[in-house]
């Protein structure tokens, strides 16, 4: 980072997160610099975001780290003549950055974005686009010194088959002194280690002929429509080009025929009257892969975020399942007095739907269970029935 003694770094990510602790926390201390803490809640504080460029003008930081959602918010904040010339660059990671958002933000702020990649298990950083060399927009850059990275082709059980060829998609694996030794609970260590101490990050990507790494998504985030693998980015990227779209997230919705189909959740820019049909019209015109065109676009005020500002896709998948199972339940209204459907994480199956129902007087519980099972037999998400 070439941080010099006396220079300042903005720290807006939570201090329980490895970036807040290590990159914008301990690193400036290590060279005699200053960490400017952007309040206890950091980027999640509305007043901080509203006054972000004035804060930069006041404290003269040379860089900061952020996630794409932070840049999306700052894109709507006018620089308003603030002197932000002290910022040499910003580092963006934790989630894929839309190429369109990248270009919009650099034009808006005049800053240089360095896209990087890492995870808590590797002490935050494994690769980054070079500060002074070629930046390949959309890539996560080159591996850092002392951090080994390889793309490996694995079999269906997660075992090593061979090293991937140039530009061939495979599992992103890392090795080195920064990589942790394993999770506390042994059950979580199953299937994550390859021979030679390589850690399988669970991310998919490839390495190009220049050594730059590119992410193509997480294996579990792929939308599998009738055996056809769909990368959510193929849906999200075109939607970010819509002026009214602030954030977009594509997930798989259960489907009785295709297994799952893509749907997209969209957060519009403030003041927009964007509709789901408008999003779908845009998608039909701009998404080149026919199978990737969403079956539904759901416009919501705010997308769910993690504590560090990443879009929390599990909540969207749960909502998509809830909607589908709720629709199926509507076919049994003659048996029901009251009904609710909730979907969430399950320690055994990963995800589970729970039906809480009150039956109409005289309804046989086993009749209801049988008819519900008939309606849900083609879906793969497990469920539980609670009769009140």
N, C-alpha and C positions, 0 to 999 in steps of 0.2 A: 504493500500500500504506500510505501515511501512516506510514512507519517513521520514528521519531525518533532523534536521536543518543543513544547509550547503550543503546538497546533491542537485544534479542537475537533471532536467527532460528535455528531448528534446520535443519541441513543434513544430510540422510540419504541424498540421491540421489548417485550417483557423480559425481566431479569431472570425468570425461570426458563427462558428459552436460550439455547446455546449461542445464538448470534448476539443477543443482548448481553450475555455474560462474557463471551470470549472475544468477539470481533469489535463491537462498539463499547465494550466495558474494559476487559483486562488489557487489550492491545494498546490503547492509548496510555494506560498507566505504565505499561512496560517500557515506553520510550519517553516518559516524562510529558505526556500530552494531557489533554483535558477531555473528560466525557461529560457532555451536556445532557442531562436526563430530562426528557420531555414529559415531565410530571409522572406521577405514579402509574397512570394508565397509558402513558405514551401516546401512540398514534390513535388510540381509541378515545382520546379526549377531544371532543368537537372543537373546543377553543384552541387547542394546539394546532389542529389542521387548518382552521380558519386563519390563524396568524403565522403559519409555518414560514412563509417567506420573510416576514418581519423578524422572526426569531433567528433565521439565518443571517439576516443583515446585522442583528445585534451581537451575536456570538461568533460570527465569522468561521464556522466549521469548514473543514476541507472535504469531508464526505459523510455520507450516512448510508445505512443499510435499510432496505424496505422489501416488502412483498408487493406483488402486482396490485392488490386491492388498495394499498396506500397510494400508489401512483395514480390509480383511477380516481381517487378522491381529490388528490392535489391537482389533477387535470382541470377540475372545476373551480379551483381557487385562483383568482387573478394574481399575477406577480405584482401588479400595481406599482411599478416603479421601484420596488425594493432592490437593493444592491445585493445580489446573491453570487457575485463574482468569485467569492472565496471558495465555492464548491468546485472541486476539480472533477469529481465524478460521484456517482452513487452506485452501490452494489445492490442488485435485485436478485432474489432467489426465493426458495421455499415452495414455489409453484411456477408452472410455466407462464411466461410472459408473452402476451399476444404481440405479434409483430406490429400490428396496427397501433396498439397502445404504446409500444416502444417508440414508434415514429412520432406519434402525437405528442408524447410527453417531452421528448427531446426538442421538438419544435416549440413547445409551450414554454419550456424552462431554460433551454440553451445548455442543459447539463449533458454530461456523457454518462450513459448507462453501461455498467459492466454486469452482464448476466453471469450468475454463478450457480453452483450446485453443491449441495452437501446435506448432511443429516446429523441429528444428534449423535448417532452411533459412530460418526467419523469426526467428532469434535467440530462439527459445523461446516467445514468447507473441504471439498475434494477437487473442484475444478472451477475456473473462472476465465472469462474472456480477458486477454491481456490488456493491461492499463494503457500501454503505449504502442502495442502492436495491432494487428488486424482484429477487429471485432466482427464476428459473424452473427448477425442478428438472428435470434431464434435458437442459437446454439448455447451450450453451457460452457463453451470454451475449452481450454487445455487443462490437463491435470496439474495440480499444484506440486511443487517439489516435495519429495519424500512420500507422496501419496500415489500409490499405484492404482490404475484403473484399467479394466479390460471389459470388453463385450464378449459374453460367452453364450454359446448355444446349449441349452439344456433340454433334457427329454421331458416327457409329460410328468414324471415324478420329481423333477427338479434336479436331477443328477447331470453332471457335466458330460457333454458329448464332445465338444471341440471349441476352439477359439473362433469367434465370428470373423468373417471376411470383412474387408473394407466396405462400408456402407450397408452391411447386413445387420438387421435388427436382432438383438438378443438381450440377455439380462445384463444390466450394469452391475459389475462386481468391483469391489475395492479391497485394498490390502495396505497395511503400513502401520507405523507406530501410533498414528492418530486413531486407528480403528479400535473400538471397544472389544472386550473379551467375551461378551455375551450378556443376555438378559438375566435378571435376577431369578425369574421363574423358568425352570429348565424346559417346561413345555413349549415356551416361545423360541427355544433355540433349535427346535427340530426343523431340519431341511433348509436352514439359512446359511450353513457353512459348506464350502467346497474344499476339495483337496488343496493343501498349500496355505490354508488359513484365509482363503478368499471369502469375503462376506457378500452374499447376494442381497442387494439393496431392495429388490422387488420392483425396481424401475426397469422399463424397457427403453432401449436406445441403440444408437450406432455410432461408430467413429469414422469420420471421413478421411480422405486421402491426405489431409493436412494435419491430422491428429486431433481435430476438434471433435468434441462429443455432442451428440444431439439426443434429446429425450423424445420418445414417442408416446409416453404415457406409462401408467402403472398397469401391470398385467390385470389386476383385479378391477381396474377402471374401464377396461375395454368393454364396449357394448357388443355383445355377440348376437346378431340377428340371423337366426336360421343358419348358424355355422359361419356367417360372414362377420369377420372382426372389424369393428368400427372404432377408430380413434376419436374420442370426444373432441379433440382439437380440430378435427376436420369440420365439425359443426360450429364450434365456438369462434374460431378465427374469422370466418366470413361475417358472423353476427356482430363482431366488434367494429366492423366497418359501417354499421348503421349509426348515424349520428345520435339517435335517441337511446342507444344501448350503452349503459354504464358498465354492467357486468353480465356475463352469460356463463351458464354451466349446463353441459349436456350429461344426462345419465340414462341408464337403461330402465325401461318400464316393463314389468312382466307382461307377456303376451301368450295367449293360449296356443298360438300356432307357431310363432317364430322364436319362442323362448323369451325374447325380450326385443323391444323396439326402442329407438331413441326418442327421447323427449328433451326439451330444453327449458330451463328456468332463466328468466331474464329480469334484471333489475334496471329500470329505465333511469335516465338522467332526471334530475329534479325538475318538476314542472311539466314533464312529458305526459302525453295522453296515449302513449303507445299501447296497442292492443296485441293480443296473441295472434290474431289473424294477420296483422301487418308483419309480425315477425316471421310467420310461416311463408307469407308471400315473398319476403326477402330471401328466406332460406331456399325456396324453390328456384329462385333465379340465380343464386350465388354459390350454392353448394354443388360441386361437380359430381360427387358420388351419390348416385340415386338412393342407395340403401341408407345413406347417412342423413337424408332429409327427415327432420323430426316429425313424428306423428302428431305432436301437440306442443304448443308453446305456452308456457304459463308465466304471466307477468306478475311479479310480486314486488312489494315496496322495498324489501331488503333481503338479499341472499344471506343465508346463515354463514357465519364466519367462525373460525377457530380463534383462540385467544391471541394468536400471532397474526391474524388477518387473512388467513387462507380460506377460500371457499370450502365449507364443510359439506362435501358431496354426500357422505352417508345420510345426512338429514334429508337431502333432496331425494335420494333413492328410497328412503323410508316413506317420504311423502308420496312418491309415485306409486309405491306398492299400496299405500293406504287408499289412494284414490281408486285404484283398480279393484281392490278387494271390497271397498265400500260400494262400488257400482255393482259388483256381483251380489252383494248382500241386498241391494234394492230389489232384486228378483225374488226375494223371500219375504217381502213386506206383509204378506197375508199371514205369516207366522209370528211376526214381531210386533211388540208393543214399543220397545225402545232398543236402540243399538248404538254402539260406538266401535270404531276400529282404531287401534293404535299399532304402530310398527316401530321397532327399535332393535338395539343390539342384543344378541343372545349369546351367552358364553359357550354354548354347545354348537348351535347351528350357524352362528354368526349374525343372522337376522331372523326375526320371528314376528309374525302378526298375531295380535290378540283381539279376539272378538268378545265383547261384553254385551250380552243381549238379555232382554226380558221378553219372554214369549207371551203371546196372546193367550187368554184363558182357554184351557182345554187342549192346547197344543202339546203333542207328545215330544219330549226332548230328543228322543232318538230319531224321530221323523225329521226334525230340524237338522240334526247333525248329518243325517244321510243325504238330505237334499243339498246342504251346504257342501258336503264332500263331492257331490256330483258336479256342482258348479266350479269347484276349485281343482278338480282332478288334473287339469292340464298345466297348472302353475307349479313352480318349483319352490316357492318360498313357504317354509313350514308355518303352521298356525296353531293356535290354541283357542278353544271355545270355553268361555266362562258364562254359565247361565245364572243370572241373578235371581 
